[in-house]
Amino acid sequence: MRHTEFWSRLEHALGRAYAGAWASQYVMGDLGGRTAEEALDAGVPPKEVWASVWRALDLPATER
């Protein structure tokens, strides 16, 4: 997964207006206590970050 796909999926799940704010504010334990944005900036693969987001948002399996 590329960063562009990650952001596209997040915008689809949360809406364009809220996705960026959520990614920069919501801290996830399985990302080492980082936000999605911090994890991506630290070099965590987008696929791994998306898996954490998917669990945190309790999205349906079709969004995995």
PyMOL Python script that loads the backbone (N, CA, C, O; Angstrom):
from pymol import cmd

cmd.read_pdbstr("""\
ATOM      1  N   MET A   1       0.841  -1.175   0.000  1.00  0.00           N
ATOM      2  CA  MET A   1       0.000   0.000   0.000  1.00  0.00           C
ATOM      3  C   MET A   1       0.891   1.244   0.000  1.00  0.00           C
ATOM      4  O   MET A   1       1.896   1.311   0.708  1.00  0.00           O
ATOM      5  N   ARG A   2       0.505   2.199  -0.791  1.00  0.00           N
ATOM      6  CA  ARG A   2       1.218   3.474  -0.852  1.00  0.00           C
ATOM      7  C   ARG A   2       0.546   4.491   0.056  1.00  0.00           C
ATOM      8  O   ARG A   2      -0.599   4.313   0.471  1.00  0.00           O
ATOM      9  N   HIS A   3       1.264   5.542   0.352  1.00  0.00           N
ATOM     10  CA  HIS A   3       0.711   6.587   1.219  1.00  0.00           C
ATOM     11  C   HIS A   3      -0.573   7.163   0.630  1.00  0.00           C
ATOM     12  O   HIS A   3      -1.521   7.454   1.360  1.00  0.00           O
ATOM     13  N   THR A   4      -0.603   7.325  -0.683  1.00  0.00           N
ATOM     14  CA  THR A   4      -1.803   7.898  -1.311  1.00  0.00           C
ATOM     15  C   THR A   4      -3.014   6.999  -1.099  1.00  0.00           C
ATOM     16  O   THR A   4      -4.123   7.488  -0.882  1.00  0.00           O
ATOM     17  N   GLU A   5      -2.807   5.694  -1.161  1.00  0.00           N
ATOM     18  CA  GLU A   5      -3.927   4.773  -0.919  1.00  0.00           C
ATOM     19  C   GLU A   5      -4.358   4.834   0.542  1.00  0.00           C
ATOM     20  O   GLU A   5      -5.551   4.802   0.843  1.00  0.00           O
ATOM     21  N   PHE A   6      -3.391   4.921   1.444  1.00  0.00           N
ATOM     22  CA  PHE A   6      -3.727   5.040   2.870  1.00  0.00           C
ATOM     23  C   PHE A   6      -4.641   6.245   3.089  1.00  0.00           C
ATOM     24  O   PHE A   6      -5.699   6.124   3.708  1.00  0.00           O
ATOM     25  N   TRP A   7      -4.227   7.406   2.580  1.00  0.00           N
ATOM     26  CA  TRP A   7      -5.010   8.625   2.792  1.00  0.00           C
ATOM     27  C   TRP A   7      -6.367   8.552   2.106  1.00  0.00           C
ATOM     28  O   TRP A   7      -7.358   9.066   2.627  1.00  0.00           O
ATOM     29  N   SER A   8      -6.415   7.930   0.962  1.00  0.00           N
ATOM     30  CA  SER A   8      -7.691   7.760   0.256  1.00  0.00           C
ATOM     31  C   SER A   8      -8.653   6.903   1.085  1.00  0.00           C
ATOM     32  O   SER A   8      -9.834   7.226   1.214  1.00  0.00           O
ATOM     33  N   ARG A   9      -8.133   5.814   1.641  1.00  0.00           N
ATOM     34  CA  ARG A   9      -8.976   4.940   2.467  1.00  0.00           C
ATOM     35  C   ARG A   9      -9.446   5.656   3.727  1.00  0.00           C
ATOM     36  O   ARG A   9     -10.603   5.524   4.127  1.00  0.00           O
ATOM     37  N   LEU A  10      -8.551   6.410   4.348  1.00  0.00           N
ATOM     38  CA  LEU A  10      -8.930   7.120   5.569  1.00  0.00           C
ATOM     39  C   LEU A  10      -9.993   8.171   5.272  1.00  0.00           C
ATOM     40  O   LEU A  10     -10.948   8.328   6.034  1.00  0.00           O
ATOM     41  N   GLU A  11      -9.829   8.888   4.170  1.00  0.00           N
ATOM     42  CA  GLU A  11     -10.840   9.878   3.780  1.00  0.00           C
ATOM     43  C   GLU A  11     -12.173   9.210   3.472  1.00  0.00           C
ATOM     44  O   GLU A  11     -13.230   9.762   3.775  1.00  0.00           O
ATOM     45  N   HIS A  12     -12.129   8.037   2.878  1.00  0.00           N
ATOM     46  CA  HIS A  12     -13.365   7.298   2.596  1.00  0.00           C
ATOM     47  C   HIS A  12     -14.046   6.892   3.899  1.00  0.00           C
ATOM     48  O   HIS A  12     -15.270   6.958   4.010  1.00  0.00           O
ATOM     49  N   ALA A  13     -13.255   6.472   4.883  1.00  0.00           N
ATOM     50  CA  ALA A  13     -13.815   6.006   6.155  1.00  0.00           C
ATOM     51  C   ALA A  13     -14.336   7.145   7.022  1.00  0.00           C
ATOM     52  O   ALA A  13     -15.371   7.001   7.673  1.00  0.00           O
ATOM     53  N   LEU A  14     -13.635   8.269   7.040  1.00  0.00           N
ATOM     54  CA  LEU A  14     -13.976   9.346   7.973  1.00  0.00           C
ATOM     55  C   LEU A  14     -14.489  10.620   7.320  1.00  0.00           C
ATOM     56  O   LEU A  14     -15.031  11.496   7.993  1.00  0.00           O
ATOM     57  N   GLY A  15     -14.320  10.718   6.034  1.00  0.00           N
ATOM     58  CA  GLY A  15     -14.680  11.956   5.355  1.00  0.00           C
ATOM     59  C   GLY A  15     -13.452  12.827   5.202  1.00  0.00           C
ATOM     60  O   GLY A  15     -12.554  12.814   6.044  1.00  0.00           O
ATOM     61  N   ARG A  16     -13.422  13.565   4.142  1.00  0.00           N
ATOM     62  CA  ARG A  16     -12.249  14.375   3.803  1.00  0.00           C
ATOM     63  C   ARG A  16     -11.925  15.408   4.887  1.00  0.00           C
ATOM     64  O   ARG A  16     -10.756  15.634   5.200  1.00  0.00           O
ATOM     65  N   ALA A  17     -12.946  16.024   5.451  1.00  0.00           N
ATOM     66  CA  ALA A  17     -12.724  17.091   6.426  1.00  0.00           C
ATOM     67  C   ALA A  17     -12.149  16.579   7.741  1.00  0.00           C
ATOM     68  O   ALA A  17     -11.397  17.299   8.398  1.00  0.00           O
ATOM     69  N   TYR A  18     -12.479  15.367   8.138  1.00  0.00           N
ATOM     70  CA  TYR A  18     -12.089  14.852   9.441  1.00  0.00           C
ATOM     71  C   TYR A  18     -10.857  13.951   9.407  1.00  0.00           C
ATOM     72  O   TYR A  18     -10.186  13.809  10.429  1.00  0.00           O
ATOM     73  N   ALA A  19     -10.545  13.353   8.291  1.00  0.00           N
ATOM     74  CA  ALA A  19      -9.472  12.359   8.204  1.00  0.00           C
ATOM     75  C   ALA A  19      -8.121  12.899   8.662  1.00  0.00           C
ATOM     76  O   ALA A  19      -7.429  12.239   9.438  1.00  0.00           O
ATOM     77  N   GLY A  20      -7.740  14.058   8.209  1.00  0.00           N
ATOM     78  CA  GLY A  20      -6.449  14.626   8.579  1.00  0.00           C
ATOM     79  C   GLY A  20      -6.353  14.941  10.058  1.00  0.00           C
ATOM     80  O   GLY A  20      -5.331  14.682  10.694  1.00  0.00           O
ATOM     81  N   ALA A  21      -7.423  15.500  10.601  1.00  0.00           N
ATOM     82  CA  ALA A  21      -7.436  15.823  12.026  1.00  0.00           C
ATOM     83  C   ALA A  21      -7.337  14.553  12.865  1.00  0.00           C
ATOM     84  O   ALA A  21      -6.583  14.502  13.837  1.00  0.00           O
ATOM     85  N   TRP A  22      -8.092  13.540  12.491  1.00  0.00           N
ATOM     86  CA  TRP A  22      -8.066  12.276  13.232  1.00  0.00           C
ATOM     87  C   TRP A  22      -6.677  11.656  13.172  1.00  0.00           C
ATOM     88  O   TRP A  22      -6.158  11.192  14.188  1.00  0.00           O
ATOM     89  N   ALA A  23      -6.076  11.645  11.996  1.00  0.00           N
ATOM     90  CA  ALA A  23      -4.761  11.026  11.812  1.00  0.00           C
ATOM     91  C   ALA A  23      -3.678  11.733  12.612  1.00  0.00           C
ATOM     92  O   ALA A  23      -2.676  11.118  12.975  1.00  0.00           O
ATOM     93  N   SER A  24      -3.867  13.007  12.888  1.00  0.00           N
ATOM     94  CA  SER A  24      -2.847  13.747  13.626  1.00  0.00           C
ATOM     95  C   SER A  24      -3.115  13.815  15.123  1.00  0.00           C
ATOM     96  O   SER A  24      -2.271  14.300  15.876  1.00  0.00           O
ATOM     97  N   GLN A  25      -4.287  13.334  15.571  1.00  0.00           N
ATOM     98  CA  GLN A  25      -4.636  13.468  16.986  1.00  0.00           C
ATOM     99  C   GLN A  25      -4.903  12.163  17.716  1.00  0.00           C
ATOM    100  O   GLN A  25      -4.683  12.082  18.924  1.00  0.00           O
ATOM    101  N   TYR A  26      -5.371  11.141  17.015  1.00  0.00           N
ATOM    102  CA  TYR A  26      -5.763   9.903  17.679  1.00  0.00           C
ATOM    103  C   TYR A  26      -4.541   9.010  17.885  1.00  0.00           C
ATOM    104  O   TYR A  26      -3.933   8.550  16.918  1.00  0.00           O
ATOM    105  N   VAL A  27      -4.185   8.768  19.138  1.00  0.00           N
ATOM    106  CA  VAL A  27      -3.011   7.972  19.496  1.00  0.00           C
ATOM    107  C   VAL A  27      -3.411   6.505  19.614  1.00  0.00           C
ATOM    108  O   VAL A  27      -4.405   6.166  20.257  1.00  0.00           O
ATOM    109  N   MET A  28      -2.613   5.638  18.977  1.00  0.00           N
ATOM    110  CA  MET A  28      -2.899   4.198  18.989  1.00  0.00           C
ATOM    111  C   MET A  28      -1.761   3.433  19.662  1.00  0.00           C
ATOM    112  O   MET A  28      -0.592   3.606  19.317  1.00  0.00           O
ATOM    113  N   GLY A  29      -2.115   2.593  20.616  1.00  0.00           N
ATOM    114  CA  GLY A  29      -1.135   1.807  21.348  1.00  0.00           C
ATOM    115  C   GLY A  29      -0.349   0.862  20.474  1.00  0.00           C
ATOM    116  O   GLY A  29       0.851   0.678  20.677  1.00  0.00           O
ATOM    117  N   ASP A  30      -1.015   0.257  19.498  1.00  0.00           N
ATOM    118  CA  ASP A  30      -0.299  -0.705  18.655  1.00  0.00           C
ATOM    119  C   ASP A  30       0.610  -0.031  17.626  1.00  0.00           C
ATOM    120  O   ASP A  30       1.260  -0.708  16.830  1.00  0.00           O
ATOM    121  N   LEU A  31       0.653   1.282  17.642  1.00  0.00           N
ATOM    122  CA  LEU A  31       1.633   2.020  16.833  1.00  0.00           C
ATOM    123  C   LEU A  31       2.683   2.651  17.749  1.00  0.00           C
ATOM    124  O   LEU A  31       3.334   3.631  17.387  1.00  0.00           O
ATOM    125  N   GLY A  32       2.832   2.077  18.926  1.00  0.00           N
ATOM    126  CA  GLY A  32       3.836   2.573  19.861  1.00  0.00           C
ATOM    127  C   GLY A  32       3.454   3.888  20.514  1.00  0.00           C
ATOM    128  O   GLY A  32       4.321   4.692  20.859  1.00  0.00           O
ATOM    129  N   GLY A  33       2.153   4.109  20.682  1.00  0.00           N
ATOM    130  CA  GLY A  33       1.700   5.350  21.298  1.00  0.00           C
ATOM    131  C   GLY A  33       1.821   6.549  20.379  1.00  0.00           C
ATOM    132  O   GLY A  33       2.001   7.680  20.832  1.00  0.00           O
ATOM    133  N   ARG A  34       1.720   6.289  19.079  1.00  0.00           N
ATOM    134  CA  ARG A  34       1.814   7.366  18.086  1.00  0.00           C
ATOM    135  C   ARG A  34       0.496   7.503  17.348  1.00  0.00           C
ATOM    136  O   ARG A  34      -0.349   6.608  17.359  1.00  0.00           O
ATOM    137  N   THR A  35       0.351   8.635  16.717  1.00  0.00           N
ATOM    138  CA  THR A  35      -0.781   8.833  15.818  1.00  0.00           C
ATOM    139  C   THR A  35      -0.441   8.188  14.476  1.00  0.00           C
ATOM    140  O   THR A  35       0.708   7.818  14.234  1.00  0.00           O
ATOM    141  N   ALA A  36      -1.427   8.057  13.620  1.00  0.00           N
ATOM    142  CA  ALA A  36      -1.174   7.516  12.278  1.00  0.00           C
ATOM    143  C   ALA A  36      -0.171   8.383  11.541  1.00  0.00           C
ATOM    144  O   ALA A  36       0.733   7.870  10.882  1.00  0.00           O
ATOM    145  N   GLU A  37      -0.326   9.677  11.650  1.00  0.00           N
ATOM    146  CA  GLU A  37       0.578  10.610  10.970  1.00  0.00           C
ATOM    147  C   GLU A  37       2.014  10.472  11.491  1.00  0.00           C
ATOM    148  O   GLU A  37       2.960  10.437  10.704  1.00  0.00           O
ATOM    149  N   GLU A  38       2.171  10.394  12.797  1.00  0.00           N
ATOM    150  CA  GLU A  38       3.499  10.231  13.389  1.00  0.00           C
ATOM    151  C   GLU A  38       4.136   8.908  12.954  1.00  0.00           C
ATOM    152  O   GLU A  38       5.328   8.853  12.651  1.00  0.00           O
ATOM    153  N   ALA A  39       3.328   7.848  12.928  1.00  0.00           N
ATOM    154  CA  ALA A  39       3.846   6.540  12.523  1.00  0.00           C
ATOM    155  C   ALA A  39       4.313   6.566  11.072  1.00  0.00           C
ATOM    156  O   ALA A  39       5.380   6.044  10.751  1.00  0.00           O
ATOM    157  N   LEU A  40       3.523   7.168  10.204  1.00  0.00           N
ATOM    158  CA  LEU A  40       3.927   7.272   8.799  1.00  0.00           C
ATOM    159  C   LEU A  40       5.203   8.088   8.660  1.00  0.00           C
ATOM    160  O   LEU A  40       6.106   7.719   7.908  1.00  0.00           O
ATOM    161  N   ASP A  41       5.275   9.195   9.384  1.00  0.00           N
ATOM    162  CA  ASP A  41       6.467  10.049   9.335  1.00  0.00           C
ATOM    163  C   ASP A  41       7.707   9.329   9.861  1.00  0.00           C
ATOM    164  O   ASP A  41       8.829   9.628   9.450  1.00  0.00           O
ATOM    165  N   ALA A  42       7.495   8.370  10.782  1.00  0.00           N
ATOM    166  CA  ALA A  42       8.603   7.618  11.358  1.00  0.00           C
ATOM    167  C   ALA A  42       9.022   6.438  10.489  1.00  0.00           C
ATOM    168  O   ALA A  42       9.971   5.726  10.817  1.00  0.00           O
ATOM    169  N   GLY A  43       8.314   6.233   9.381  1.00  0.00           N
ATOM    170  CA  GLY A  43       8.686   5.173   8.458  1.00  0.00           C
ATOM    171  C   GLY A  43       7.929   3.871   8.611  1.00  0.00           C
ATOM    172  O   GLY A  43       8.282   2.876   7.977  1.00  0.00           O
ATOM    173  N   VAL A  44       6.895   3.853   9.440  1.00  0.00           N
ATOM    174  CA  VAL A  44       6.066   2.651   9.553  1.00  0.00           C
ATOM    175  C   VAL A  44       5.330   2.485   8.227  1.00  0.00           C
ATOM    176  O   VAL A  44       4.752   3.444   7.717  1.00  0.00           O
ATOM    177  N   PRO A  45       5.347   1.273   7.662  1.00  0.00           N
ATOM    178  CA  PRO A  45       4.684   1.062   6.375  1.00  0.00           C
ATOM    179  C   PRO A  45       3.194   1.424   6.431  1.00  0.00           C
ATOM    180  O   PRO A  45       2.516   1.095   7.404  1.00  0.00           O
ATOM    181  N   PRO A  46       2.689   2.092   5.403  1.00  0.00           N
ATOM    182  CA  PRO A  46       1.272   2.477   5.381  1.00  0.00           C
ATOM    183  C   PRO A  46       0.323   1.294   5.602  1.00  0.00           C
ATOM    184  O   PRO A  46      -0.731   1.456   6.218  1.00  0.00           O
ATOM    185  N   LYS A  47       0.682   0.125   5.113  1.00  0.00           N
ATOM    186  CA  LYS A  47      -0.181  -1.050   5.299  1.00  0.00           C
ATOM    187  C   LYS A  47      -0.321  -1.389   6.787  1.00  0.00           C
ATOM    188  O   LYS A  47      -1.406  -1.743   7.249  1.00  0.00           O
ATOM    189  N   GLU A  48       0.773  -1.278   7.524  1.00  0.00           N
ATOM    190  CA  GLU A  48       0.746  -1.547   8.966  1.00  0.00           C
ATOM    191  C   GLU A  48      -0.057  -0.472   9.705  1.00  0.00           C
ATOM    192  O   GLU A  48      -0.815  -0.777  10.625  1.00  0.00           O
ATOM    193  N   VAL A  49       0.115   0.768   9.299  1.00  0.00           N
ATOM    194  CA  VAL A  49      -0.638   1.863   9.920  1.00  0.00           C
ATOM    195  C   VAL A  49      -2.124   1.684   9.618  1.00  0.00           C
ATOM    196  O   VAL A  49      -2.964   1.878  10.497  1.00  0.00           O
ATOM    197  N   TRP A  50      -2.450   1.316   8.388  1.00  0.00           N
ATOM    198  CA  TRP A  50      -3.853   1.115   8.033  1.00  0.00           C
ATOM    199  C   TRP A  50      -4.468  -0.005   8.866  1.00  0.00           C
ATOM    200  O   TRP A  50      -5.619   0.107   9.288  1.00  0.00           O
ATOM    201  N   ALA A  51      -3.727  -1.076   9.109  1.00  0.00           N
ATOM    202  CA  ALA A  51      -4.249  -2.177   9.922  1.00  0.00           C
ATOM    203  C   ALA A  51      -4.614  -1.677  11.322  1.00  0.00           C
ATOM    204  O   ALA A  51      -5.631  -2.088  11.881  1.00  0.00           O
ATOM    205  N   SER A  52      -3.804  -0.807  11.881  1.00  0.00           N
ATOM    206  CA  SER A  52      -4.097  -0.233  13.202  1.00  0.00           C
ATOM    207  C   SER A  52      -5.314   0.682  13.148  1.00  0.00           C
ATOM    208  O   SER A  52      -6.167   0.654  14.035  1.00  0.00           O
ATOM    209  N   VAL A  53      -5.382   1.485  12.104  1.00  0.00           N
ATOM    210  CA  VAL A  53      -6.537   2.375  11.926  1.00  0.00           C
ATOM    211  C   VAL A  53      -7.802   1.549  11.765  1.00  0.00           C
ATOM    212  O   VAL A  53      -8.832   1.854  12.368  1.00  0.00           O
ATOM    213  N   TRP A  54      -7.724   0.522  10.966  1.00  0.00           N
ATOM    214  CA  TRP A  54      -8.879  -0.353  10.717  1.00  0.00           C
ATOM    215  C   TRP A  54      -9.412  -0.923  12.029  1.00  0.00           C
ATOM    216  O   TRP A  54     -10.622  -0.946  12.259  1.00  0.00           O
ATOM    217  N   ARG A  55      -8.501  -1.382  12.888  1.00  0.00           N
ATOM    218  CA  ARG A  55      -8.916  -1.928  14.190  1.00  0.00           C
ATOM    219  C   ARG A  55      -9.475  -0.824  15.085  1.00  0.00           C
ATOM    220  O   ARG A  55     -10.504  -1.015  15.733  1.00  0.00           O
ATOM    221  N   ALA A  56      -8.811   0.315  15.125  1.00  0.00           N
ATOM    222  CA  ALA A  56      -9.237   1.411  15.999  1.00  0.00           C
ATOM    223  C   ALA A  56     -10.629   1.921  15.639  1.00  0.00           C
ATOM    224  O   ALA A  56     -11.423   2.266  16.514  1.00  0.00           O
ATOM    225  N   LEU A  57     -10.910   1.962  14.355  1.00  0.00           N
ATOM    226  CA  LEU A  57     -12.214   2.463  13.900  1.00  0.00           C
ATOM    227  C   LEU A  57     -13.265   1.369  13.813  1.00  0.00           C
ATOM    228  O   LEU A  57     -14.432   1.645  13.536  1.00  0.00           O
ATOM    229  N   ASP A  58     -12.851   0.115  14.050  1.00  0.00           N
ATOM    230  CA  ASP A  58     -13.760  -1.025  13.966  1.00  0.00           C
ATOM    231  C   ASP A  58     -14.491  -1.037  12.626  1.00  0.00           C
ATOM    232  O   ASP A  58     -15.714  -1.160  12.561  1.00  0.00           O
ATOM    233  N   LEU A  59     -13.710  -0.906  11.569  1.00  0.00           N
ATOM    234  CA  LEU A  59     -14.267  -0.891  10.221  1.00  0.00           C
ATOM    235  C   LEU A  59     -14.630  -2.309   9.781  1.00  0.00           C
ATOM    236  O   LEU A  59     -14.092  -3.278  10.316  1.00  0.00           O
ATOM    237  N   PRO A  60     -15.521  -2.433   8.830  1.00  0.00           N
ATOM    238  CA  PRO A  60     -15.912  -3.760   8.345  1.00  0.00           C
ATOM    239  C   PRO A  60     -14.763  -4.449   7.618  1.00  0.00           C
ATOM    240  O   PRO A  60     -13.833  -3.800   7.140  1.00  0.00           O
ATOM    241  N   ALA A  61     -14.843  -5.757   7.546  1.00  0.00           N
ATOM    242  CA  ALA A  61     -13.794  -6.561   6.897  1.00  0.00           C
ATOM    243  C   ALA A  61     -13.563  -6.137   5.454  1.00  0.00           C
ATOM    244  O   ALA A  61     -12.451  -6.276   4.944  1.00  0.00           O
ATOM    245  N   THR A  62     -14.576  -5.630   4.798  1.00  0.00           N
ATOM    246  CA  THR A  62     -14.423  -5.205   3.400  1.00  0.00           C
ATOM    247  C   THR A  62     -13.484  -4.014   3.264  1.00  0.00           C
ATOM    248  O   THR A  62     -12.987  -3.742   2.171  1.00  0.00           O
ATOM    249  N   GLU A  63     -13.234  -3.302   4.361  1.00  0.00           N
ATOM    250  CA  GLU A  63     -12.341  -2.155   4.349  1.00  0.00           C
ATOM    251  C   GLU A  63     -10.906  -2.523   4.697  1.00  0.00           C
ATOM    252  O   GLU A  63     -10.022  -1.666   4.685  1.00  0.00           O
ATOM    253  N   ARG A  64     -10.674  -3.783   5.003  1.00  0.00           N
ATOM    254  CA  ARG A  64      -9.347  -4.227   5.411  1.00  0.00           C
ATOM    255  C   ARG A  64      -8.405  -4.103   4.278  1.00  0.00           C
ATOM    256  O   ARG A  64      -7.226  -4.429   4.416  1.00  0.00           O
TER     257      ARG A  64
END
""", "prot")
cmd.dss("prot")
cmd.show_as("cartoon", "prot")
cmd.util.cbc("prot")
cmd.orient("prot")
